[in-house]
Amino acid sequence: MTHNQRIGEFGETLAKNYLIKYGYKIVDVNVKLSYQELDIVALKNKQIVFVEVKTRISQFYGPAENAFQFTKLEKFRRGMEMYIGNKNLYAEEVRADLITVDIDHLKKIAKIKHYKDVV
């Protein structure tokens, strides 16, 4: 596992714990769909929530939300559609969220932001 993969995995673990704390049930993680991977699929109030997680350990390239660009958004949307089709879900039951994790090694803290309905 590469350094970036370990960072991503750590960020996804923090995001899962955050979601569980706020009443989400984790349904699936790291779902591979052809060219796309869905980080987290969760359930809250009978709604399926797809969650993309972006983690940064440095502000050199800006905050983690800067990593979620238009091309990634389109792939995320297509991945959701594939998942919905494979599981025979209804579109009105679905939401797409982004969780960003910015880690400060010096202060030993992680700042988590949850953006709802990003697609």
Steps between C-alpha positions, in 0.01 A plus 500: 500500500638840403528800731206672326287186525568481876401866537182439298413194705554695824274781373231249403515344847454844659211570262330168582532569873358850447201362306430233762515766773229695316265205454602361162522126444794397281370272222803466272857628474749523214254372238679450170283562193705471182694829485357646821523427871237615747664569835201458732136404450292574809136499606323769699124542540433249220718703263809358330790743534805468276803661659821603326786556745793733429791513742793742511797508736642822358353833397763533223233426236219656702231337714364152427188631326725633222566137401134452404501646151239488224648189335493314832143618556392351166669166577339500845157563347548219245618263774187579701283430197672164447451407867134606488446293187675194642297516824169608338467810721271797438666836425295690761653278771852620417729785606864575416726650768862605527700469820834677515767420754785746551763356733738722699793284614649769722180551700401133461147589394279430203243750377199328345248681279182338371346639182155362419339468156810574291364342181 
